[in-house]
Every structure is written in structure tokens, then in C-alpha cells.
Amino acid sequence: MRMRAMAPDAGGQTGRRTARARTGAEAGRIAAALRAEIVSGALPPGTALRQEVLAERHAASRMPVRDALRILAQEGFVDLAPNRGARVAVLDPAGFREICEMRVALETLAIRLAMPELTESRIDRAAQVQAEAEAGGIADFGALNALFHATLYEPCARPRLLAQIAALHDLGDRYMRIAAVELDYLARSHAEHRAILAVCRRRDAAEAADLIERHIAAAGAELLARLEAKAG
């Protein structure tokens, strides 16, 4: 009598995949919540991030918490040191300089590529975002600032480029909130955004790229000087 070959444990494999997916989703949720707290300043630089405390606060096991901290470490929001655990990354002048340099390079490229496909309705959408930013305050500034830029760049149809720009905005948001308070940056940012919109309506890619470069670099230089003075 022949014995049937045993089928692979399909149910077990499916269960493990489901568990991994669930853990990954939890890690993403926890990372998003912590990222928002770091950017807003609710978790200041140097704050210890204890896994057991975070697991209890987010009603999760320690595994997704560990994964969330790894995600944030890769993004530059968290420092992971052996035998010292995780801490909110400090505000680093050299790191901020690099963020500004990368933003200039990538965003000027994005607006040049986007301009031929930039419709009037999309510019109107960016203008509406800008109106919301001017009506709001510091709490909404980071998200609306990023959305304003993303709205103009999206027609470039370069998903990797857009993803890198979005990541840089997330990293830079902590610094720009400081600029908004210490350098009274909001009014100037709003004026510069309106100038960018006017140039986009003329479909002048070269001038738009120049304005965006100056928009990023000028505020970056002032804040960098402030950060270096504090570090010194």
C-alpha cells in the first residue's frame, strides 16, 4: 500500500506570513506615531526611547517596537547604540547642511521635469494648499509646506525622486520648526511660495528652479549658522 506524500504545511506558512504582515503594519504605525512626536518636538533630542514603555503605550509587543525603532534609525530620527538603547537623534548642523544640499539638488530637478506637465488646475491646487498654510500656524506648517512642494513636483513622474524629496522634508521638518520660531520664518516662506506660484503660472522652469534653490538655501544658511553657534 502506497503512502501519500505529506503536503507542505501550507496553513502554517500562511499563518506565519500573516503574522509577519501584522507585525510589519504595527511597526509602521508605531514608527509613524513616533516620527510625528519627534518632528513636533514632543519627544526632544536625546530622549530615551525604552522598548517596554513604548510597547505599553502603543499596545503592542516589543517586536514591532524594535522594528519601528530600526525604521526611524534608518531615516535619521533615532540613534541606536549598542548597550545604550535608542534615543531621539540630536539636531546635527552637519546633517542639516546635507539635507539642504540634497533638497536643492533634487527639488530643482523635480520642478524642471514637472514644468512641461504642470497644469493650471494643479497650480491652483498648490495655491489652495498655500492659502491653508497662511491661515494656519506652526503646528500645520511642516505638513502643508511639504504638500505645497509635492503638489508642484508630482507631474515629474519620477516616483523614486519624489520619495527621496518626501523623506528629506520629513527629516528637515524638525529643523524648519526651529526656524519658524527662532528666525520668524513663516512670513518669508509664505512670500517665497507665492513667488514660486507666480513663476509656475508663467511656465518658467529656469526661474522656478532658481527661486526654489534660493528658498531652500537662504533659510538653511541662517538656521545652520544658528545651530552651529549653539553647538559651539
Secondary structure per residue as TSV (DSSP state, phi and psi in degrees):
chain	resnum	aa	ss	phi	psi
A	1	M	-	360.0	125.9
A	2	R	-	-74.8	140.1
A	3	M	-	-97.1	135.9
A	4	R	-	-71.0	135.9
A	5	A	-	-65.8	139.8
A	6	M	-	-73.9	131.1
A	7	A	-	-71.3	147.5
A	8	P	-	-57.3	153.9
A	9	D	-	-76.1	73.2
A	10	A	H	-60.9	-39.6
A	11	G	H	-63.8	-39.0
A	12	G	H	-66.4	-41.5
A	13	Q	H	-63.5	-42.0
A	14	T	H	-62.0	-40.5
A	15	G	H	-64.2	-40.6
A	16	R	H	-66.9	-40.0
A	17	R	H	-62.7	-41.6
A	18	T	H	-62.9	-41.6
A	19	A	H	-64.9	-41.6
A	20	R	H	-63.9	-40.9
A	21	A	H	-63.7	-40.2
A	22	R	H	-65.7	-41.8
A	23	T	H	-63.8	-41.1
A	24	G	H	-63.3	-40.1
A	25	A	H	-66.2	-40.6
A	26	E	H	-64.3	-42.5
A	27	A	H	-60.4	-42.4
A	28	G	H	-62.5	-41.2
A	29	R	H	-64.1	-45.5
A	30	I	H	-66.8	-42.0
A	31	A	H	-60.4	-42.2
A	32	A	H	-62.9	-41.7
A	33	A	H	-66.3	-44.0
A	34	L	H	-67.5	-39.8
A	35	R	H	-58.4	-43.9
A	36	A	H	-63.4	-38.9
A	37	E	H	-69.3	-36.0
A	38	I	H	-68.5	-46.1
A	39	V	H	-62.3	-40.5
A	40	S	H	-74.7	-15.9
A	41	G	T	93.6	-2.1
A	42	A	S	-62.2	-30.9
A	43	L	S	-112.1	97.6
A	44	P	-	-69.4	161.5
A	45	P	T	-54.9	137.9
A	46	G	T	90.2	-8.6
A	47	T	-	-63.1	131.5
A	48	A	E	-72.6	137.7
A	49	L	E	-115.1	93.4
A	50	R	-	-87.0	128.8
A	51	Q	H	-59.1	-42.2
A	52	E	H	-66.4	-35.9
A	53	V	H	-69.0	-44.5
A	54	L	H	-65.9	-38.8
A	55	A	H	-61.2	-42.5
A	56	E	H	-67.7	-42.5
A	57	R	H	-64.7	-36.4
A	58	H	T	-100.2	11.2
A	59	A	T	50.9	51.8
A	60	A	-	-139.3	166.8
A	61	S	-	-79.1	173.5
A	62	R	H	-74.7	-21.7
A	63	M	H	-62.5	-52.4
A	64	P	H	-65.4	-28.0
A	65	V	H	-65.1	-45.2
A	66	R	H	-59.4	-43.5
A	67	D	H	-64.2	-39.3
A	68	A	H	-62.7	-41.4
A	69	L	H	-66.8	-35.1
A	70	R	H	-65.1	-41.8
A	71	I	H	-58.0	-47.7
A	72	L	H	-69.1	-31.3
A	73	A	H	-66.8	-40.9
A	74	Q	H	-64.1	-32.0
A	75	E	H	-82.3	-12.7
A	76	G	T	95.4	5.8
A	77	F	S	-86.1	-22.3
A	78	V	E	-131.9	142.7
A	79	D	E	-102.5	128.9
A	80	L	E	-112.1	115.0
A	81	A	E	-119.5	136.3
A	82	P	T	-57.0	134.2
A	83	N	T	66.3	4.9
A	84	R	T	-122.0	-7.8
A	85	G	E	77.2	-160.2
A	86	A	E	-105.9	143.7
A	87	R	E	-139.7	152.2
A	88	V	E	-63.3	129.4
A	89	A	-	-62.2	142.5
A	90	V	-	-74.0	161.1
A	91	L	-	-78.0	115.5
A	92	D	-	-111.1	116.8
A	93	P	H	-56.5	-42.4
A	94	A	H	-64.5	-39.6
A	95	G	H	-64.8	-39.8
A	96	F	H	-66.6	-39.3
A	97	R	H	-58.8	-43.3
A	98	E	H	-64.7	-40.6
A	99	I	H	-58.6	-46.0
A	100	C	H	-63.5	-43.5
A	101	E	H	-61.3	-42.8
A	102	M	H	-68.6	-39.3
A	103	R	H	-61.2	-44.0
A	104	V	H	-59.2	-48.0
A	105	A	H	-63.1	-46.0
A	106	L	H	-78.5	-38.0
A	107	E	H	-77.2	-32.4
A	108	T	H	-68.4	-36.4
A	109	L	H	-63.6	-44.2
A	110	A	H	-61.9	-43.4
A	111	I	H	-71.2	-33.4
A	112	R	H	-64.7	-41.8
A	113	L	H	-72.2	-32.9
A	114	A	H	-77.4	-29.8
A	115	M	G	-54.2	-43.9
A	116	P	G	-62.3	-22.8
A	117	E	G	-105.8	7.6
A	118	L	-	-81.3	110.7
A	119	T	-	-87.9	162.7
A	120	E	H	-63.7	-37.0
A	121	S	H	-65.5	-35.2
A	122	R	H	-70.2	-38.9
A	123	I	H	-63.5	-39.3
A	124	D	H	-60.1	-39.3
A	125	R	H	-63.2	-44.0
A	126	A	H	-62.9	-37.6
A	127	A	H	-64.2	-36.6
A	128	Q	H	-66.5	-40.9
A	129	V	H	-60.4	-42.2
A	130	Q	H	-64.1	-39.6
A	131	A	H	-61.4	-40.9
A	132	E	H	-64.4	-38.7
A	133	A	H	-64.2	-40.4
A	134	E	H	-70.4	-29.4
A	135	A	H	-80.3	-20.7
A	136	G	S	-91.3	-158.9
A	137	G	-	-136.8	-160.2
A	138	I	H	-61.9	-35.7
A	139	A	H	-58.4	-35.1
A	140	D	H	-99.1	-3.7
A	141	F	H	-60.5	-48.2
A	142	G	H	-59.7	-50.1
A	143	A	H	-65.6	-42.4
A	144	L	H	-73.0	-33.4
A	145	N	H	-62.8	-46.0
A	146	A	H	-63.5	-40.3
A	147	L	H	-66.8	-38.2
A	148	F	H	-56.6	-52.1
A	149	H	H	-64.2	-44.7
A	150	A	H	-61.5	-36.5
A	151	T	H	-62.2	-39.3
A	152	L	H	-76.3	-31.6
A	153	Y	H	-85.9	-22.8
A	154	E	G	-54.6	-37.1
A	155	P	G	-63.5	-8.8
A	156	C	G	-65.2	-20.0
A	157	A	-	57.6	41.7
A	158	R	-	-123.1	88.4
A	159	P	H	-59.2	-37.1
A	160	R	H	-68.9	-40.4
A	161	L	H	-61.4	-46.2
A	162	L	H	-64.6	-37.2
A	163	A	H	-65.7	-40.0
A	164	Q	H	-66.1	-40.4
A	165	I	H	-63.5	-43.8
A	166	A	H	-60.4	-42.5
A	167	A	H	-64.1	-39.3
A	168	L	H	-66.7	-37.0
A	169	H	H	-63.1	-41.2
A	170	D	H	-61.0	-46.3
A	171	L	H	-65.8	-38.6
A	172	G	H	-79.1	-15.7
A	173	D	H	-62.1	-36.8
A	174	R	H	-58.5	-42.4
A	175	Y	H	-71.4	-40.3
A	176	M	H	-69.1	-26.5
A	177	R	H	-65.1	-36.9
A	178	I	H	-64.7	-42.5
A	179	A	H	-61.0	-40.1
A	180	A	H	-61.0	-36.0
A	181	V	H	-85.5	-52.6
A	182	E	H	-81.0	-28.1
A	183	L	S	-108.4	5.7
A	184	D	-	50.3	53.2
A	185	Y	-	-83.8	-21.8
A	186	L	H	-57.6	-49.7
A	187	A	H	-60.2	-41.9
A	188	R	H	-67.0	-40.6
A	189	S	H	-61.1	-43.3
A	190	H	H	-62.2	-43.0
A	191	A	H	-63.4	-41.2
A	192	E	H	-67.8	-36.7
A	193	H	H	-63.8	-40.8
A	194	R	H	-64.0	-37.2
A	195	A	H	-65.6	-38.7
A	196	I	H	-63.6	-42.1
A	197	L	H	-60.5	-43.2
A	198	A	H	-62.0	-40.6
A	199	V	H	-69.5	-37.7
A	200	C	H	-62.9	-36.0
A	201	R	H	-66.1	-25.0
A	202	R	T	-87.6	-4.6
A	203	R	T	58.2	40.4
A	204	D	-	-98.7	93.4
A	205	A	H	-64.4	-41.1
A	206	A	H	-64.9	-44.3
A	207	E	H	-68.3	-38.4
A	208	A	H	-61.6	-44.1
A	209	A	H	-62.7	-40.0
A	210	D	H	-64.8	-44.0
A	211	L	H	-63.8	-41.4
A	212	I	H	-65.3	-40.4
A	213	E	H	-60.4	-46.3
A	214	R	H	-67.6	-36.9
A	215	H	H	-59.0	-44.5
A	216	I	H	-76.8	-45.9
A	217	A	H	-70.9	-38.7
A	218	A	H	-66.2	-50.4
A	219	A	H	-64.2	-38.5
A	220	G	H	-61.2	-42.8
A	221	A	H	-64.2	-42.4
A	222	E	H	-65.1	-45.0
A	223	L	H	-69.7	-36.1
A	224	L	H	-60.8	-42.8
A	225	A	H	-60.4	-40.2
A	226	R	H	-65.5	-43.0
A	227	L	H	-66.4	-41.5
A	228	E	H	-66.5	-35.4
A	229	A	H	-65.0	-39.9
A	230	K	H	-67.7	-40.2
A	231	A	H	-66.6	-33.2
A	232	G	-	-76.4	360.0
